[in-house]
Each structure stands twice: as structure tokens, then as C-alpha cells.
Amino acid sequence: MADSRHEPLVLGIETSCDETGVGVVRGTTLLADAVASSVDEHARFGGVVPEVASRAHLEAMVPTIDRALKEAGVSARDLDGIAVTAGPGLAGALLVGVSAAKAYAYALGKPLYGVNHLASHICVDQLEHGPLPEPTMALLVSGGHSSLLLSSDITSDVRPMGATIDDAAGEAFDKIARVLNLGFPGGPVIDRYAREGDPNAIAFPRGLTGPRDAAYDFSFSGLKTAVARWIEAKRAAGEEVPVRDVSASFQEAVVDVLTRKAVRACKDQGVDHLMIGGGVAANSRLRVLAQERCEAAGIRLRVPRPGLCTDNGAMVAALGAEMVARGRSASDWDLSADSSLPVTEPHVPGHGHTHAHPHTHAHDHVHEVGKENLYS
């Protein structure tokens, strides 16, 4: 766990999708969590447009970093490191974050840590519930991922147990919301309608839950198709679609499978802690059902507050602080964005020779002038 004698002060930058997140963390204490979202700019397209997201990150980056540092009450000079999501995510969006992180790290003479988006989603729970138990089972559910991961050391050992083989859970929420004409993003609005509906009104299928199916993998494509066809049949018959009951029944089908498989994985692996993260972890029904099933199985559930479940800079800073505390090597200056960075790589370590202090570079006079202008 982190050394309490010196709790690293780290700034984290997250730009894997449509939110520019910048967080400042000291050890496992959250000092600032600034977010600039471009979700409204994507709503008219019914989904995230990569080029729009990249441009929005570019515009929001410096103001959001300034806001986070001000909120944290710290100077950029005080930082022990700068962490950034290196992947997975949208290539162009990641590139903006990685480029910004390099620029700040270079100008400040601070170590740079390229970290994994998924590992960051696990690590963020430390900011709310203290150090992660080792090992921890994590269920990550978002618009891009539905994964079951086992971590014995969040900085170096994250193993995939299962993953979605088609649509991620969040993706299914977005698509069903679109069919119901509820707008984008779909997760929050379906959650809201579902509270007034009957989760047992319609028997929608539970994907990959048969005896011969992969125990920990997920599939929501069949469910999405079944719900869409059910809605279309109602409309074709000239009947009104019961939006609340459809929302509740669809949501129940998703969270039933997610929680059932997560609890099974914990039991099979002898792990007594389950952490749930990612944007869909903000779903109220998922939280309730997970709590019920974990209590029944003698498993301790850890779920960060909703604001820390969606993509944010705090989670990146949290993992960066853990990297510094555990003495993990910083990334090299040639760190690149990797849209398909595997979860088995919690961070992108350097080779130990190119992360020299920027003052050793040939053009350090220009660097000095730039630094004075930026941070005097």
C-alpha cells in the first residue's frame, strides 16, 4: 500500500472518450476533480463522435487543468508526477491527453506516467474506501467495456476473468434509449424511467447464462435485439409502448447477469471483495442488486460514489499516485496513445533511460524561458 510517510501529489488527465477529466490526488486523498464534458455536443448524433470529442478536449484542456490546481490549492511545481490515460479509448481523444501530459511534465521537470483506463477505474475506489484489498475482484461496466478483472496489485497485476463478446452494457443502454426515443446518453434516463416500472413485466433474455456458456463473459447484443423487436411489435400493432416497464425489465436483465457473474467469479476465486466501477456503476438498480447478492454470499461490496464511476481525472491521478508510492518506473517521453492498451498493462513503463530531467535536453534554454512564462 502507499507509504504514508510521503503521500505523492499527482495530477491525472483523462481524455479516453468525451469528457476532459483532470484530478489532483495526494496519496489516497482526493483534492480536486474537474470535468469538462462534451456530451451535449454529441447528443444530436446519438453517440460520441471521435473528431468532435478530440476538438473539445483540445479546447478544454488548459482551463480544466488550471481549475483543478486552483481547486486543490496546490501549485503545479509541487506535483510529484503527472499521470495520463494512455489507453484504451478513442485514439484521437487519447492523443490530446497524452500530448498535454507530456507538455506539462516536460515544462515542470516532473515524471510522466501513462496509465490504463480500466485499472484507473478500479483504483479510484481508494479515494473513497481506502486502500484496495489484495486481491480485489472488479466488475467494470461502461459504454465501452463490461469486464471482470482480478487484481492482486493494481500497479502491476490485473488479470481479465471475463469480458463482453459484443455490445458493452452501457452501449446497450444507449441503443435501447434510442429505440424508445429517450435521448443520449441512455443510462441515466433508463434508470430514471425504470424506477417507476415493473422489472418483471417482460421476460427479456439473459445472455450467456446457460450451463455451457462462458462463466464470466457477457453478451448484450441478443438482449438489445430482443427488446428492440418487442418495442417494434407493439408499435406495429398500434399499441402504446409501456416505456417504464420496458426500461425496468431491460435494466433488470442487464444487472441480473452482471451481478450474478461477478458474485460467481468471487466465489470461484475465493475472493471476498467485489469492486464495481465504470459509468454503469452509477445505475441505482445495479447497486441495490449487487449489495443484496454480495451480502447473501458473504462478499464485501465497494462501489465509489456515482461521480467517481464515470470517466474522471481523479481515477487517473489515484493510479498515478499509487505508481509513485510503489516506486514504479515512469513512462518515457516517447509514450504514445494506445487505443487498445490491454488491461494486463496497468501502466506503460519506461525503459529507464529516456526519462531524464528535461534540463539535460539540448534546447533547455528555450525550455527555461517557456517554463518561466508559464509558471512564474
Secondary structure, DSSP 4 states (H G I P E B T S, - for coil): ---TTS--EEEEEE-SSSEEEEEEEETTEEEEEEEEE-HHHHHTTTS--HHHHHHHHHHHHHHHHHHHHHHHT--GGG-SEEEEEEESS-HHHHHHHHHHHHHHHHHHT--EEEEEHHHHHHHTTHHHH-SPPSSEEEEEESSS-EEEEEEEETTTEEEEEEEBSSS-HHHHHHHHHHHTT--SSHHHHHHHHHTTS-TTSS----TT-STTS-SS-B--HHHHHHHHHHHHHHHHTTPPP-HHHHHHHHHHHHHHHHHHHHHHHHHHHT--EEEEESGGGG-HHHHHHHHHHHHHHT-EEE---HHHHSS-HHHHHHHHHHHHHTTPPPPPTT----TT--TT-SEE---SSS---GGGSTTHHHHHHHHHHHH-
